[in-house]
Amino acid sequence: MGDRQPPDQSPSWTTPLVGLWQDWRDRASRLRPTQQLSRWFNVDDDKVAAILAAVREQLPTTEALLIGKPQAGKSSIVRGLTGVSAEIVGQGFRPHTQYTQRYAYPSEDLPLLVFTDTVGLGDMAQATDAIVAELVNDLNSSRKARILILTVKINDFATDTLRQIAGQLRQQFPTVPCLLVVTSAHEVYPPSQTDHLPYPPDSDAVRRPFEAIQANFKGLADRTVLIDFTLDEDGFDPVFYGLEALRDALADLLPEAEAQALYQLLDEQAEAADQLGNLYRDVGRHYISAFAVMSATLAAVPLPFATMPVLTALQVSMVGLLGKLYGQTLSPSQAGGLISAIAGGFFAQAVGRELIKFIPGFGSVVAASWAASYTWALGEGACVYFGDLMGGKKPDPQKIQGAMQAAFTLAKDRFKGEALNTRPANLEEP
């Protein structure tokens, strides 16, 4: 889509990373398997930063520019696509330029989704030209998949400024797709309607304003979708009404790799919702899902000894992010030490057996499903560790190992044969 290369023409995953891990591979090839396990967990902050930078350049990241008035449902779209709470989303947005804020999910280091939110569109004192200039600069500087998301409440027809901004951006960037999202469907329900209608709603009260807004933006939007993302306390079921339609519309407009990542993220969020624990554990699982997707994608690199160092760096980033969620700030070295402490024995005993089953020669390419499963298990173990610290308790290694083993066993079945269809072709079923 747009000016990006099709997925099959994009640069190889190995190209930007070979130089970074060459010395890791050479040294690891001379070690016995048990020594390799220990060496991989010795984290050098500079190496981690370099690897993460290279991985970040190759991630199937989608940059979504959210353009709409305040209270038009932009943050709700972020909640629906990431699965994190309204409070976390609110804290995650940071000033980007004078008229925009930015939120990267799951982290700034390794973003799969980057949302840029325009601010002040409802204030006539704001200079439209200045807002457009900042958005143009963002679009010019980005090398990732990009999409414009226009948000309009279903009962708002004062949209001249939004149409003006969208028109200027479409004129300058005709290949960047544009999705019109009409929000807050329940605000035009008749008084007798106390819950959502079956989707799509077959009601004149909804259809008439929806079609009128579509007509107002004719020629500017490639697709239009109706949603109503509410809060639990609003009493509407489902909370994310129209989420599947939004996901499908985005996937249709995005390149294949980014669309697959989006589907995988939403699928994992749905499964995580069935395993709700406390608030922090629940939110943590949304982030773990995103890192599991990235681990699965990276695991397809067909280069001996390449996958483990990169996966370790990625998992260091995940543990650091989970630590922040629980109020703990860790450097990459500290996060690597924590991984070694809570996962060393689990890795050697449980995961080692999994590798030996189907990988010819220890250190060969790790299966995508295995990488996702281990990353998920590691994230669960880290949540148990940080949760004990938050509760004023001393972390229990046996409790952590048990949580990881249970999570790994469940995740193996969940990720088997999945993981963005990146499973290496040369691996056979055990």
SULLINLIN-V185755 format. One record per residue. RES is the residue in one letter. PHI is phi in whole degrees, -180 to 180 (* if undefined). D_FIRST is the distance of its C-alpha to the first C-alpha in whole Angstrom. Layout:
res | phi | d_first
RES | PHI | D_FIRST
RES | PHI | D_FIRST
//
This chain:
res | phi | d_first
M | * | 0
G | 72 | 4
D | -96 | 7
R | -89 | 6
Q | -72 | 8
P | -59 | 8
P | -53 | 10
D | -76 | 13
Q | -109 | 13
S | -73 | 13
P | -59 | 16
S | -63 | 19
W | -60 | 20
T | -76 | 24
T | -56 | 23
P | -80 | 23
L | -105 | 26
V | -57 | 29
G | -63 | 31
L | -72 | 31
W | -108 | 32
Q | -58 | 34
D | -70 | 37
W | -61 | 37
R | -66 | 36
D | -62 | 39
R | -71 | 42
A | -65 | 40
S | -67 | 41
R | -97 | 45
L | -104 | 45
R | -73 | 46
P | -53 | 44
T | -66 | 46
Q | -70 | 46
Q | -62 | 42
L | -59 | 41
S | -67 | 43
R | -65 | 42
W | -65 | 38
F | -93 | 39
N | -84 | 41
V | -96 | 38
D | -101 | 38
D | -56 | 36
D | -66 | 35
K | -65 | 34
V | -60 | 32
A | -61 | 30
A | -67 | 29
I | -66 | 28
L | -62 | 26
A | -63 | 24
A | -69 | 23
V | -64 | 22
R | -59 | 20
E | -67 | 18
Q | -105 | 17
L | -66 | 16
P | -77 | 13
T | -86 | 14
T | -107 | 12
E | -105 | 13
A | -108 | 14
L | -95 | 16
L | -90 | 19
I | -123 | 20
G | 177 | 23
K | -69 | 27
P | -58 | 29
Q | 67 | 30
A | -91 | 27
G | 103 | 26
K | -66 | 23
S | -64 | 25
S | -65 | 25
I | -64 | 22
V | -61 | 22
R | -60 | 25
G | -65 | 23
L | -83 | 20
T | -105 | 22
G | 84 | 26
V | -86 | 28
S | -74 | 31
A | -61 | 31
E | -65 | 33
I | -66 | 31
V | -60 | 28
G | -61 | 30
Q | -76 | 32
G | -77 | 28
F | -71 | 27
R | -129 | 28
P | -56 | 29
H | -112 | 26
T | -137 | 27
Q | -62 | 29
Y | -116 | 27
T | -136 | 25
Q | -124 | 25
R | -133 | 23
Y | -134 | 23
A | -108 | 22
Y | -123 | 22
P | -84 | 24
S | -156 | 25
E | -65 | 24
D | -67 | 25
L | -135 | 22
P | -87 | 20
L | -96 | 17
L | -131 | 17
V | -123 | 17
F | -107 | 18
T | -108 | 20
D | -109 | 22
T | -76 | 23
V | -121 | 27
G | 85 | 30
L | -69 | 28
G | -85 | 31
D | -102 | 33
M | -65 | 34
A | -75 | 35
Q | -72 | 32
A | -83 | 31
T | -60 | 28
D | -61 | 27
A | -68 | 27
I | -64 | 25
V | -61 | 22
A | -60 | 23
E | -68 | 23
L | -67 | 19
V | -62 | 18
N | -62 | 20
D | -61 | 18
L | -67 | 14
N | -70 | 16
S | -88 | 17
S | -83 | 14
R | -114 | 12
K | -97 | 11
A | -65 | 8
R | -127 | 9
I | -151 | 10
L | -93 | 13
I | -120 | 15
L | -89 | 18
T | -113 | 21
V | -138 | 24
K | -69 | 28
I | -63 | 28
N | -108 | 32
D | -112 | 31
F | -114 | 30
A | -91 | 31
T | -118 | 27
D | -60 | 28
T | -64 | 27
L | -64 | 24
R | -65 | 23
Q | -63 | 24
I | -65 | 22
A | -62 | 18
G | -63 | 19
Q | -66 | 20
L | -69 | 16
R | -66 | 14
Q | -66 | 17
Q | -83 | 16
F | -131 | 12
P | -67 | 11
T | -90 | 7
V | -81 | 8
P | -67 | 8
C | -131 | 11
L | -115 | 13
L | -94 | 17
V | -112 | 19
V | -95 | 23
T | -113 | 25
S | 61 | 29
A | -56 | 30
H | -66 | 33
E | -72 | 34
V | -114 | 35
Y | -65 | 36
P | -65 | 40
P | -55 | 43
S | -76 | 44
Q | -91 | 40
T | -104 | 40
D | -143 | 37
H | -64 | 34
L | -77 | 34
P | -56 | 32
Y | -91 | 28
P | -75 | 27
P | -67 | 30
D | -100 | 32
S | -146 | 34
D | -61 | 35
A | -62 | 35
V | -95 | 32
R | -64 | 30
R | -63 | 32
P | -67 | 30
F | -63 | 27
E | -68 | 27
A | -66 | 28
I | -68 | 25
Q | -57 | 23
A | -65 | 25
N | -63 | 25
F | -107 | 21
K | -60 | 21
G | 89 | 18
L | -105 | 17
A | -108 | 15
D | -79 | 12
R | -143 | 14
T | -131 | 18
V | -139 | 19
L | -105 | 23
I | -137 | 24
D | -153 | 27
F | -96 | 27
T | -114 | 31
L | -102 | 33
D | -57 | 36
E | -70 | 39
D | -74 | 37
G | 87 | 38
F | -97 | 35
D | -127 | 34
P | -79 | 32
V | -64 | 31
F | -102 | 27
Y | -76 | 27
G | 91 | 24
L | -62 | 22
E | -64 | 21
A | -65 | 19
L | -64 | 18
R | -59 | 16
D | -65 | 15
A | -66 | 13
L | -63 | 12
A | -62 | 11
D | -66 | 10
L | -96 | 7
L | -102 | 6
P | -62 | 5
E | -59 | 9
A | -62 | 11
E | -68 | 10
A | -65 | 11
Q | -63 | 14
A | -62 | 15
L | -64 | 15
Y | -61 | 17
Q | -64 | 20
L | -59 | 20
L | -68 | 21
D | -64 | 23
E | -67 | 25
Q | -63 | 26
A | -63 | 28
E | -70 | 30
A | -64 | 31
A | -63 | 32
D | -81 | 35
Q | -121 | 36
L | -62 | 37
G | -114 | 39
N | -75 | 40
L | -58 | 38
Y | -67 | 37
R | -65 | 37
D | -64 | 34
V | -63 | 32
G | -58 | 32
R | -66 | 31
H | -63 | 28
Y | -71 | 27
I | -60 | 29
S | -58 | 26
A | -63 | 23
F | -71 | 25
A | -64 | 26
V | -61 | 22
M | -65 | 22
S | -61 | 25
A | -62 | 24
T | -66 | 21
L | -67 | 23
A | -67 | 25
A | -83 | 24
V | -62 | 25
P | -85 | 27
L | -139 | 29
P | -54 | 33
F | 68 | 34
A | -80 | 30
T | -68 | 29
M | -62 | 32
P | -61 | 32
V | -69 | 29
L | -61 | 29
T | -62 | 32
A | -62 | 30
L | -64 | 28
Q | -70 | 31
V | -60 | 33
S | -63 | 30
M | -63 | 30
V | -64 | 34
G | -62 | 34
L | -67 | 32
L | -63 | 34
G | -60 | 37
K | -61 | 36
L | -59 | 35
Y | -94 | 39
G | 84 | 40
Q | -115 | 40
T | -103 | 39
L | -123 | 39
S | -78 | 38
P | -56 | 36
S | -64 | 39
Q | -66 | 41
A | -64 | 38
G | -64 | 38
G | -64 | 42
L | -66 | 41
I | -58 | 39
S | -61 | 42
A | -71 | 44
I | -91 | 43
A | -122 | 41
G | -56 | 43
G | -65 | 45
F | -61 | 43
F | -61 | 40
A | -66 | 43
Q | -87 | 45
A | -86 | 42
V | -72 | 39
G | -56 | 41
R | -63 | 42
E | -64 | 39
L | -64 | 37
I | -63 | 41
K | -58 | 40
F | -134 | 37
I | -111 | 36
P | -74 | 39
G | 89 | 40
F | -59 | 39
G | 107 | 37
S | -74 | 34
V | -57 | 31
V | -87 | 31
A | -61 | 29
A | -60 | 26
S | -66 | 28
W | -67 | 31
A | -60 | 29
A | -65 | 28
S | -66 | 31
Y | -67 | 33
T | -62 | 31
W | -61 | 31
A | -63 | 35
L | -63 | 35
G | -63 | 34
E | -63 | 36
G | -63 | 39
A | -64 | 38
C | -62 | 38
V | -63 | 42
Y | -61 | 43
F | -67 | 41
G | -64 | 43
D | -63 | 46
L | -61 | 46
M | -64 | 45
G | -84 | 48
G | 77 | 51
K | -106 | 51
K | -79 | 51
P | -57 | 48
D | -99 | 49
P | -57 | 48
Q | -67 | 49
K | -63 | 47
I | -66 | 44
Q | -61 | 44
G | -64 | 45
A | -64 | 42
M | -67 | 40
Q | -64 | 41
A | -64 | 41
A | -66 | 37
F | -65 | 36
T | -63 | 38
L | -67 | 36
A | -69 | 33
K | -58 | 33
D | -69 | 33
R | -66 | 30
F | -93 | 28
K | -59 | 30
G | 75 | 27
E | -106 | 24
A | 56 | 23
L | 61 | 19
N | 58 | 20
T | -105 | 21
R | -63 | 25
P | -58 | 26
A | -71 | 27
N | -87 | 30
L | -95 | 32
E | -102 | 34
E | -65 | 35
P | -67 | 38
//
